[in-house]
Amino acid sequence: MTDCGYDKKRFPNLTNENLDCPICTNVVIFPKECSGCGDLFCGKCIDDWIKKAKYISNQLVHVLKDVMESLPI
């Protein structure tokens, strides 16, 4: 067992791909469901992704702000 889903080999008869985490592509562990689309994610996968996305978006805002300030008007 890992934090990023169960290996699919552990479930040879599993045919339901709705149980696959879209991030790690393994069978979800500690599942969290997206309230918007209903997709299931491993808890750790989606938590890590959200942290990274927030960091990236904050960095992008700073870069865009710098670019916009440097543009001649």
Contacts in CASP RR format, 6 or more apart in sequence:
PFRMAT RR
TARGET T0000
AUTHOR 0000-0000-0000
METHOD contacts of the structure
MODEL  1
MTDCGYDKKRFPNLTNENLDCPICTNVVIFPKECSGCGDLFCGKCIDDWI
KKAKYISNQLVHVLKDVMESLPI
1 29 0 8 1.000
2 26 0 8 1.000
2 29 0 8 1.000
3 29 0 8 1.000
3 42 0 8 1.000
3 44 0 8 1.000
4 21 0 8 1.000
4 23 0 8 1.000
4 24 0 8 1.000
4 26 0 8 1.000
4 29 0 8 1.000
4 42 0 8 1.000
4 44 0 8 1.000
4 45 0 8 1.000
5 21 0 8 1.000
5 24 0 8 1.000
5 26 0 8 1.000
5 27 0 8 1.000
5 28 0 8 1.000
5 29 0 8 1.000
5 42 0 8 1.000
5 45 0 8 1.000
6 26 0 8 1.000
6 27 0 8 1.000
6 28 0 8 1.000
6 29 0 8 1.000
7 26 0 8 1.000
7 27 0 8 1.000
8 14 0 8 1.000
8 20 0 8 1.000
8 26 0 8 1.000
8 27 0 8 1.000
10 27 0 8 1.000
11 27 0 8 1.000
14 27 0 8 1.000
18 40 0 8 1.000
19 27 0 8 1.000
19 28 0 8 1.000
19 40 0 8 1.000
20 26 0 8 1.000
20 27 0 8 1.000
20 28 0 8 1.000
21 27 0 8 1.000
21 28 0 8 1.000
21 40 0 8 1.000
21 41 0 8 1.000
21 42 0 8 1.000
21 45 0 8 1.000
22 39 0 8 1.000
22 41 0 8 1.000
23 41 0 8 1.000
23 42 0 8 1.000
23 45 0 8 1.000
23 46 0 8 1.000
23 49 0 8 1.000
24 42 0 8 1.000
24 45 0 8 1.000
26 42 0 8 1.000
28 40 0 8 1.000
28 41 0 8 1.000
28 42 0 8 1.000
28 43 0 8 1.000
29 42 0 8 1.000
29 43 0 8 1.000
29 44 0 8 1.000
30 42 0 8 1.000
30 43 0 8 1.000
30 44 0 8 1.000
31 40 0 8 1.000
31 41 0 8 1.000
31 42 0 8 1.000
31 43 0 8 1.000
32 40 0 8 1.000
32 41 0 8 1.000
32 42 0 8 1.000
32 43 0 8 1.000
32 46 0 8 1.000
32 47 0 8 1.000
33 39 0 8 1.000
33 40 0 8 1.000
33 41 0 8 1.000
34 40 0 8 1.000
34 41 0 8 1.000
41 49 0 8 1.000
END
